[in-house]
Amino acid sequence: MARPEEERYTDLLRHLAAPSTIDAEGLVSSLREVEHLFSMGHITQSQVDEALKAYAATIEREPAQGPPKAPEIRADER
């Protein structure tokens, strides 16, 4: 039996806000799933906004969770 969309959204939001492991691809996948739920009309724009805020806060707190940096940016950080 499929889980209700609200339950899926809650799980995704928890994952975006406090991932248990460093898995940048997993976070992006969770964010895409939130956007998919929105596009299907299962969640509201404010819920998408909350997910984006949670993702941004996680990236700020744990930069390794973010997308890979360009080589020139990594060179500047050395």
Gaussian input, Z-matrix of N, CA and C with variables (Angstrom, degrees):
# hf/3-21g

backbone

0 1
 N
 C     1     B1
 C     2     B2     1     A1
 N     3     B3     2     A2     1     D1
 C     4     B4     3     A3     2     D2
 C     5     B5     4     A4     3     D3
 N     6     B6     5     A5     4     D4
 C     7     B7     6     A6     5     D5
 C     8     B8     7     A7     6     D6
 N     9     B9     8     A8     7     D7
 C    10    B10     9     A9     8     D8
 C    11    B11    10    A10     9     D9
 N    12    B12    11    A11    10    D10
 C    13    B13    12    A12    11    D11
 C    14    B14    13    A13    12    D12
 N    15    B15    14    A14    13    D13
 C    16    B16    15    A15    14    D14
 C    17    B17    16    A16    15    D15
 N    18    B18    17    A17    16    D16
 C    19    B19    18    A18    17    D17
 C    20    B20    19    A19    18    D18
 N    21    B21    20    A20    19    D19
 C    22    B22    21    A21    20    D20
 C    23    B23    22    A22    21    D21
 N    24    B24    23    A23    22    D22
 C    25    B25    24    A24    23    D23
 C    26    B26    25    A25    24    D24
 N    27    B27    26    A26    25    D25
 C    28    B28    27    A27    26    D26
 C    29    B29    28    A28    27    D27
 N    30    B30    29    A29    28    D28
 C    31    B31    30    A30    29    D29
 C    32    B32    31    A31    30    D30
 N    33    B33    32    A32    31    D31
 C    34    B34    33    A33    32    D32
 C    35    B35    34    A34    33    D33
 N    36    B36    35    A35    34    D34
 C    37    B37    36    A36    35    D35
 C    38    B38    37    A37    36    D36
 N    39    B39    38    A38    37    D37
 C    40    B40    39    A39    38    D38
 C    41    B41    40    A40    39    D39
 N    42    B42    41    A41    40    D40
 C    43    B43    42    A42    41    D41
 C    44    B44    43    A43    42    D42
 N    45    B45    44    A44    43    D43
 C    46    B46    45    A45    44    D44
 C    47    B47    46    A46    45    D45
 N    48    B48    47    A47    46    D46
 C    49    B49    48    A48    47    D47
 C    50    B50    49    A49    48    D48
 N    51    B51    50    A50    49    D49
 C    52    B52    51    A51    50    D50
 C    53    B53    52    A52    51    D51
 N    54    B54    53    A53    52    D52
 C    55    B55    54    A54    53    D53
 C    56    B56    55    A55    54    D54
 N    57    B57    56    A56    55    D55
 C    58    B58    57    A57    56    D56
 C    59    B59    58    A58    57    D57
 N    60    B60    59    A59    58    D58
 C    61    B61    60    A60    59    D59
 C    62    B62    61    A61    60    D60
 N    63    B63    62    A62    61    D61
 C    64    B64    63    A63    62    D62
 C    65    B65    64    A64    63    D63
 N    66    B66    65    A65    64    D64
 C    67    B67    66    A66    65    D65
 C    68    B68    67    A67    66    D66
 N    69    B69    68    A68    67    D67
 C    70    B70    69    A69    68    D68
 C    71    B71    70    A70    69    D69
 N    72    B72    71    A71    70    D70
 C    73    B73    72    A72    71    D71
 C    74    B74    73    A73    72    D72
 N    75    B75    74    A74    73    D73
 C    76    B76    75    A75    74    D74
 C    77    B77    76    A76    75    D75
 N    78    B78    77    A77    76    D76
 C    79    B79    78    A78    77    D77
 C    80    B80    79    A79    78    D78
 N    81    B81    80    A80    79    D79
 C    82    B82    81    A81    80    D80
 C    83    B83    82    A82    81    D81
 N    84    B84    83    A83    82    D82
 C    85    B85    84    A84    83    D83
 C    86    B86    85    A85    84    D84
 N    87    B87    86    A86    85    D85
 C    88    B88    87    A87    86    D86
 C    89    B89    88    A88    87    D87
 N    90    B90    89    A89    88    D88
 C    91    B91    90    A90    89    D89
 C    92    B92    91    A91    90    D90
 N    93    B93    92    A92    91    D91
 C    94    B94    93    A93    92    D92
 C    95    B95    94    A94    93    D93
 N    96    B96    95    A95    94    D94
 C    97    B97    96    A96    95    D95
 C    98    B98    97    A97    96    D96
 N    99    B99    98    A98    97    D97
 C   100   B100    99    A99    98    D98
 C   101   B101   100   A100    99    D99
 N   102   B102   101   A101   100   D100
 C   103   B103   102   A102   101   D101
 C   104   B104   103   A103   102   D102
 N   105   B105   104   A104   103   D103
 C   106   B106   105   A105   104   D104
 C   107   B107   106   A106   105   D105
 N   108   B108   107   A107   106   D106
 C   109   B109   108   A108   107   D107
 C   110   B110   109   A109   108   D108
 N   111   B111   110   A110   109   D109
 C   112   B112   111   A111   110   D110
 C   113   B113   112   A112   111   D111
 N   114   B114   113   A113   112   D112
 C   115   B115   114   A114   113   D113
 C   116   B116   115   A115   114   D114
 N   117   B117   116   A116   115   D115
 C   118   B118   117   A117   116   D116
 C   119   B119   118   A118   117   D117
 N   120   B120   119   A119   118   D118
 C   121   B121   120   A120   119   D119
 C   122   B122   121   A121   120   D120
 N   123   B123   122   A122   121   D121
 C   124   B124   123   A123   122   D122
 C   125   B125   124   A124   123   D123
 N   126   B126   125   A125   124   D124
 C   127   B127   126   A126   125   D125
 C   128   B128   127   A127   126   D126
 N   129   B129   128   A128   127   D127
 C   130   B130   129   A129   128   D128
 C   131   B131   130   A130   129   D129
 N   132   B132   131   A131   130   D130
 C   133   B133   132   A132   131   D131
 C   134   B134   133   A133   132   D132
 N   135   B135   134   A134   133   D133
 C   136   B136   135   A135   134   D134
 C   137   B137   136   A136   135   D135
 N   138   B138   137   A137   136   D136
 C   139   B139   138   A138   137   D137
 C   140   B140   139   A139   138   D138
 N   141   B141   140   A140   139   D139
 C   142   B142   141   A141   140   D140
 C   143   B143   142   A142   141   D141
 N   144   B144   143   A143   142   D142
 C   145   B145   144   A144   143   D143
 C   146   B146   145   A145   144   D144
 N   147   B147   146   A146   145   D145
 C   148   B148   147   A147   146   D146
 C   149   B149   148   A148   147   D147
 N   150   B150   149   A149   148   D148
 C   151   B151   150   A150   149   D149
 C   152   B152   151   A151   150   D150
 N   153   B153   152   A152   151   D151
 C   154   B154   153   A153   152   D152
 C   155   B155   154   A154   153   D153
 N   156   B156   155   A155   154   D154
 C   157   B157   156   A156   155   D155
 C   158   B158   157   A157   156   D156
 N   159   B159   158   A158   157   D157
 C   160   B160   159   A159   158   D158
 C   161   B161   160   A160   159   D159
 N   162   B162   161   A161   160   D160
 C   163   B163   162   A162   161   D161
 C   164   B164   163   A163   162   D162
 N   165   B165   164   A164   163   D163
 C   166   B166   165   A165   164   D164
 C   167   B167   166   A166   165   D165
 N   168   B168   167   A167   166   D166
 C   169   B169   168   A168   167   D167
 C   170   B170   169   A169   168   D168
 N   171   B171   170   A170   169   D169
 C   172   B172   171   A171   170   D170
 C   173   B173   172   A172   171   D171
 N   174   B174   173   A173   172   D172
 C   175   B175   174   A174   173   D173
 C   176   B176   175   A175   174   D174
 N   177   B177   176   A176   175   D175
 C   178   B178   177   A177   176   D176
 C   179   B179   178   A178   177   D177
 N   180   B180   179   A179   178   D178
 C   181   B181   180   A180   179   D179
 C   182   B182   181   A181   180   D180
 N   183   B183   182   A182   181   D181
 C   184   B184   183   A183   182   D182
 C   185   B185   184   A184   183   D183
 N   186   B186   185   A185   184   D184
 C   187   B187   186   A186   185   D185
 C   188   B188   187   A187   186   D186
 N   189   B189   188   A188   187   D187
 C   190   B190   189   A189   188   D188
 C   191   B191   190   A190   189   D189
 N   192   B192   191   A191   190   D190
 C   193   B193   192   A192   191   D191
 C   194   B194   193   A193   192   D192
 N   195   B195   194   A194   193   D193
 C   196   B196   195   A195   194   D194
 C   197   B197   196   A196   195   D195
 N   198   B198   197   A197   196   D196
 C   199   B199   198   A198   197   D197
 C   200   B200   199   A199   198   D198
 N   201   B201   200   A200   199   D199
 C   202   B202   201   A201   200   D200
 C   203   B203   202   A202   201   D201
 N   204   B204   203   A203   202   D202
 C   205   B205   204   A204   203   D203
 C   206   B206   205   A205   204   D204
 N   207   B207   206   A206   205   D205
 C   208   B208   207   A207   206   D206
 C   209   B209   208   A208   207   D207
 N   210   B210   209   A209   208   D208
 C   211   B211   210   A210   209   D209
 C   212   B212   211   A211   210   D210
 N   213   B213   212   A212   211   D211
 C   214   B214   213   A213   212   D212
 C   215   B215   214   A214   213   D213
 N   216   B216   215   A215   214   D214
 C   217   B217   216   A216   215   D215
 C   218   B218   217   A217   216   D216
 N   219   B219   218   A218   217   D217
 C   220   B220   219   A219   218   D218
 C   221   B221   220   A220   219   D219
 N   222   B222   221   A221   220   D220
 C   223   B223   222   A222   221   D221
 C   224   B224   223   A223   222   D222
 N   225   B225   224   A224   223   D223
 C   226   B226   225   A225   224   D224
 C   227   B227   226   A226   225   D225
 N   228   B228   227   A227   226   D226
 C   229   B229   228   A228   227   D227
 C   230   B230   229   A229   228   D228
 N   231   B231   230   A230   229   D229
 C   232   B232   231   A231   230   D230
 C   233   B233   232   A232   231   D231

   B1=1.4510
   B2=1.5275
   B3=1.3024
   B4=1.4665
   B5=1.5278
   B6=1.3254
   B7=1.4653
   B8=1.5233
   B9=1.3266
   B10=1.4693
   B11=1.5340
   B12=1.3199
   B13=1.4581
   B14=1.5286
   B15=1.3300
   B16=1.4701
   B17=1.5234
   B18=1.3135
   B19=1.4756
   B20=1.5266
   B21=1.3298
   B22=1.4665
   B23=1.5225
   B24=1.3403
   B25=1.4604
   B26=1.5250
   B27=1.3123
   B28=1.4636
   B29=1.5228
   B30=1.3121
   B31=1.4645
   B32=1.5281
   B33=1.3265
   B34=1.4614
   B35=1.5229
   B36=1.3275
   B37=1.4602
   B38=1.5268
   B39=1.3095
   B40=1.4734
   B41=1.5249
   B42=1.3095
   B43=1.4702
   B44=1.5293
   B45=1.3335
   B46=1.4599
   B47=1.5257
   B48=1.3149
   B49=1.4635
   B50=1.5250
   B51=1.3213
   B52=1.4688
   B53=1.5261
   B54=1.3308
   B55=1.4682
   B56=1.5223
   B57=1.3225
   B58=1.4568
   B59=1.5256
   B60=1.3221
   B61=1.4628
   B62=1.5237
   B63=1.3247
   B64=1.4637
   B65=1.5187
   B66=1.3080
   B67=1.4564
   B68=1.5211
   B69=1.3343
   B70=1.4608
   B71=1.5268
   B72=1.3247
   B73=1.4599
   B74=1.5204
   B75=1.3162
   B76=1.4594
   B77=1.5182
   B78=1.3328
   B79=1.4663
   B80=1.5223
   B81=1.3176
   B82=1.4646
   B83=1.5267
   B84=1.3108
   B85=1.4578
   B86=1.5339
   B87=1.3204
   B88=1.4664
   B89=1.5189
   B90=1.3196
   B91=1.4548
   B92=1.5270
   B93=1.3060
   B94=1.4732
   B95=1.5271
   B96=1.3164
   B97=1.4580
   B98=1.5286
   B99=1.3370
   B100=1.4650
   B101=1.5326
   B102=1.3287
   B103=1.4613
   B104=1.5286
   B105=1.3104
   B106=1.4638
   B107=1.5299
   B108=1.3174
   B109=1.4693
   B110=1.5258
   B111=1.3327
   B112=1.4604
   B113=1.5250
   B114=1.3258
   B115=1.4702
   B116=1.5257
   B117=1.3162
   B118=1.4640
   B119=1.5376
   B120=1.3496
   B121=1.4599
   B122=1.5128
   B123=1.3305
   B124=1.4623
   B125=1.5251
   B126=1.3356
   B127=1.4666
   B128=1.5318
   B129=1.3253
   B130=1.4606
   B131=1.5278
   B132=1.3282
   B133=1.4606
   B134=1.5241
   B135=1.3269
   B136=1.4654
   B137=1.5279
   B138=1.3133
   B139=1.4662
   B140=1.5299
   B141=1.3169
   B142=1.4662
   B143=1.5262
   B144=1.3259
   B145=1.4646
   B146=1.5214
   B147=1.3206
   B148=1.4706
   B149=1.5239
   B150=1.3231
   B151=1.4660
   B152=1.5287
   B153=1.3354
   B154=1.4675
   B155=1.5269
   B156=1.3299
   B157=1.4707
   B158=1.5229
   B159=1.3279
   B160=1.4679
   B161=1.5238
   B162=1.3264
   B163=1.4624
   B164=1.5233
   B165=1.3235
   B166=1.4679
   B167=1.5283
   B168=1.3266
   B169=1.4664
   B170=1.5268
   B171=1.3180
   B172=1.4599
   B173=1.5240
   B174=1.3331
   B175=1.4613
   B176=1.5269
   B177=1.3111
   B178=1.4694
   B179=1.5245
   B180=1.3221
   B181=1.4629
   B182=1.5274
   B183=1.3287
   B184=1.4661
   B185=1.5287
   B186=1.3344
   B187=1.4739
   B188=1.5296
   B189=1.3105
   B190=1.4692
   B191=1.5257
   B192=1.3312
   B193=1.4624
   B194=1.5245
   B195=1.3322
   B196=1.4520
   B197=1.5133
   B198=1.3132
   B199=1.4627
   B200=1.5213
   B201=1.3242
   B202=1.4646
   B203=1.5258
   B204=1.3055
   B205=1.4592
   B206=1.5265
   B207=1.3179
   B208=1.4571
   B209=1.5299
   B210=1.3206
   B211=1.4746
   B212=1.5177
   B213=1.3355
   B214=1.4618
   B215=1.5311
   B216=1.3304
   B217=1.4655
   B218=1.5251
   B219=1.3434
   B220=1.4716
   B221=1.5163
   B222=1.3182
   B223=1.4600
   B224=1.5341
   B225=1.3226
   B226=1.4663
   B227=1.5206
   B228=1.3403
   B229=1.4612
   B230=1.5204
   B231=1.3157
   B232=1.4721
   B233=1.4867
   A1=108.80
   A2=117.06
   A3=122.30
   A4=110.42
   A5=113.66
   A6=118.89
   A7=109.21
   A8=117.16
   A9=120.07
   A10=110.31
   A11=115.43
   A12=120.89
   A13=112.41
   A14=117.88
   A15=120.63
   A16=110.84
   A17=116.61
   A18=120.65
   A19=110.32
   A20=116.93
   A21=120.25
   A22=110.31
   A23=116.62
   A24=120.66
   A25=110.31
   A26=117.76
   A27=121.58
   A28=110.87
   A29=117.16
   A30=121.03
   A31=110.99
   A32=116.90
   A33=120.71
   A34=110.82
   A35=116.83
   A36=120.99
   A37=110.49
   A38=116.93
   A39=120.31
   A40=110.98
   A41=116.09
   A42=120.25
   A43=110.84
   A44=117.01
   A45=120.07
   A46=111.51
   A47=116.95
   A48=121.00
   A49=112.84
   A50=117.35
   A51=119.76
   A52=110.14
   A53=117.53
   A54=118.89
   A55=111.06
   A56=115.80
   A57=119.58
   A58=112.07
   A59=117.49
   A60=121.55
   A61=109.32
   A62=115.45
   A63=119.28
   A64=107.41
   A65=115.08
   A66=122.11
   A67=107.66
   A68=115.49
   A69=120.59
   A70=111.44
   A71=117.25
   A72=120.12
   A73=111.35
   A74=117.07
   A75=121.10
   A76=111.92
   A77=116.34
   A78=119.62
   A79=111.04
   A80=116.67
   A81=120.00
   A82=109.85
   A83=116.98
   A84=120.91
   A85=110.44
   A86=116.84
   A87=120.53
   A88=110.64
   A89=116.64
   A90=120.80
   A91=110.44
   A92=117.11
   A93=120.53
   A94=111.22
   A95=116.58
   A96=119.24
   A97=110.67
   A98=117.00
   A99=120.50
   A100=109.31
   A101=116.44
   A102=120.24
   A103=111.15
   A104=117.12
   A105=120.80
   A106=110.55
   A107=116.56
   A108=119.75
   A109=110.65
   A110=115.80
   A111=120.23
   A112=110.88
   A113=116.37
   A114=119.63
   A115=111.93
   A116=116.76
   A117=120.88
   A118=111.91
   A119=116.38
   A120=120.28
   A121=114.67
   A122=116.83
   A123=120.13
   A124=113.56
   A125=117.07
   A126=120.85
   A127=108.33
   A128=115.71
   A129=121.20
   A130=111.83
   A131=115.72
   A132=121.19
   A133=110.63
   A134=117.79
   A135=119.34
   A136=111.22
   A137=117.80
   A138=120.30
   A139=110.46
   A140=116.73
   A141=120.29
   A142=109.05
   A143=116.64
   A144=121.07
   A145=111.46
   A146=117.53
   A147=121.54
   A148=110.52
   A149=116.97
   A150=120.40
   A151=110.44
   A152=117.16
   A153=120.52
   A154=111.28
   A155=117.10
   A156=121.16
   A157=110.40
   A158=116.82
   A159=120.81
   A160=110.30
   A161=116.97
   A162=121.36
   A163=110.17
   A164=117.56
   A165=121.63
   A166=111.36
   A167=116.97
   A168=120.55
   A169=110.72
   A170=117.20
   A171=120.99
   A172=110.37
   A173=117.41
   A174=121.24
   A175=110.46
   A176=116.84
   A177=120.13
   A178=110.69
   A179=116.13
   A180=121.69
   A181=111.78
   A182=116.73
   A183=123.18
   A184=109.40
   A185=118.55
   A186=120.40
   A187=114.32
   A188=117.71
   A189=120.33
   A190=111.86
   A191=117.52
   A192=121.54
   A193=111.55
   A194=117.64
   A195=121.48
   A196=112.91
   A197=115.13
   A198=119.31
   A199=110.24
   A200=117.10
   A201=119.53
   A202=110.42
   A203=114.75
   A204=120.50
   A205=110.12
   A206=115.15
   A207=120.79
   A208=109.33
   A209=118.13
   A210=121.12
   A211=113.35
   A212=117.92
   A213=119.17
   A214=112.36
   A215=117.33
   A216=119.57
   A217=109.98
   A218=116.50
   A219=118.70
   A220=110.57
   A221=119.02
   A222=122.54
   A223=110.30
   A224=116.97
   A225=120.77
   A226=112.54
   A227=116.77
   A228=120.58
   A229=113.17
   A230=117.13
   A231=120.11
   A232=112.07
   D1=132.66
   D2=-178.99
   D3=-71.36
   D4=146.45
   D5=178.46
   D6=-79.03
   D7=147.99
   D8=177.28
   D9=-63.27
   D10=149.34
   D11=-177.11
   D12=-59.23
   D13=-38.99
   D14=179.23
   D15=-60.95
   D16=-39.43
   D17=178.79
   D18=-67.39
   D19=-42.37
   D20=176.69
   D21=-61.11
   D22=-43.99
   D23=179.89
   D24=-61.00
   D25=-44.60
   D26=-179.62
   D27=-60.25
   D28=-43.37
   D29=178.03
   D30=-63.84
   D31=-42.41
   D32=179.08
   D33=-63.98
   D34=-42.37
   D35=179.67
   D36=-62.71
   D37=-42.44
   D38=176.55
   D39=-60.37
   D40=-43.27
   D41=-179.72
   D42=-64.44
   D43=-41.50
   D44=179.86
   D45=-66.92
   D46=-35.30
   D47=-176.44
   D48=-80.93
   D49=-31.78
   D50=-175.59
   D51=-148.50
   D52=72.22
   D53=179.39
   D54=-64.80
   D55=143.08
   D56=-177.64
   D57=-82.26
   D58=-23.82
   D59=178.56
   D60=-135.61
   D61=159.63
   D62=176.18
   D63=-76.55
   D64=110.47
   D65=-177.85
   D66=-151.67
   D67=79.90
   D68=-176.10
   D69=-57.84
   D70=-39.98
   D71=179.37
   D72=-65.24
   D73=-36.41
   D74=178.01
   D75=-64.77
   D76=-39.10
   D77=177.94
   D78=-65.08
   D79=-44.70
   D80=178.93
   D81=-62.62
   D82=-39.81
   D83=178.14
   D84=-62.04
   D85=-41.03
   D86=178.08
   D87=-63.77
   D88=-42.06
   D89=179.02
   D90=-63.76
   D91=-40.66
   D92=177.34
   D93=-64.00
   D94=-37.34
   D95=178.71
   D96=-66.40
   D97=-37.68
   D98=175.60
   D99=-61.01
   D100=-45.64
   D101=179.13
   D102=-62.73
   D103=-35.98
   D104=177.26
   D105=-65.43
   D106=-44.63
   D107=177.67
   D108=-57.80
   D109=-39.91
   D110=178.30
   D111=-65.80
   D112=-45.29
   D113=-178.15
   D114=-63.35
   D115=-26.83
   D116=178.28
   D117=-86.72
   D118=-2.53
   D119=178.17
   D120=81.99
   D121=17.53
   D122=-177.45
   D123=-88.58
   D124=-22.26
   D125=177.81
   D126=-134.68
   D127=167.79
   D128=-175.71
   D129=-95.20
   D130=167.39
   D131=177.19
   D132=-61.48
   D133=-37.01
   D134=179.62
   D135=-65.04
   D136=-31.89
   D137=176.17
   D138=-69.45
   D139=-38.06
   D140=175.82
   D141=-63.33
   D142=-43.60
   D143=178.94
   D144=-59.88
   D145=-40.82
   D146=177.81
   D147=-63.64
   D148=-40.40
   D149=178.52
   D150=-64.86
   D151=-41.35
   D152=178.17
   D153=-63.87
   D154=-39.57
   D155=177.15
   D156=-63.89
   D157=-43.14
   D158=179.89
   D159=-63.22
   D160=-41.84
   D161=178.53
   D162=-63.39
   D163=-46.75
   D164=-179.93
   D165=-61.23
   D166=-41.50
   D167=179.05
   D168=-64.54
   D169=-38.89
   D170=178.52
   D171=-64.89
   D172=-44.14
   D173=179.74
   D174=-64.37
   D175=-38.06
   D176=178.75
   D177=-66.33
   D178=-41.02
   D179=-178.72
   D180=-75.56
   D181=-37.68
   D182=-176.52
   D183=-129.44
   D184=82.59
   D185=-176.58
   D186=-55.67
   D187=-26.41
   D188=179.20
   D189=-66.12
   D190=-17.00
   D191=178.79
   D192=-79.78
   D193=-11.80
   D194=-175.94
   D195=-82.58
   D196=-179.90
   D197=179.01
   D198=-66.84
   D199=157.73
   D200=179.39
   D201=-63.74
   D202=146.41
   D203=179.86
   D204=-89.11
   D205=151.65
   D206=177.46
   D207=-66.05
   D208=150.30
   D209=-178.88
   D210=-54.46
   D211=-38.98
   D212=-178.89
   D213=-68.07
   D214=-30.96
   D215=176.62
   D216=-71.48
   D217=-41.65
   D218=177.72
   D219=-61.97
   D220=-37.56
   D221=179.79
   D222=-65.72
   D223=-37.11
   D224=178.66
   D225=-66.73
   D226=-27.77
   D227=-177.46
   D228=-80.70
   D229=-10.64
   D230=-178.66
   D231=-74.94

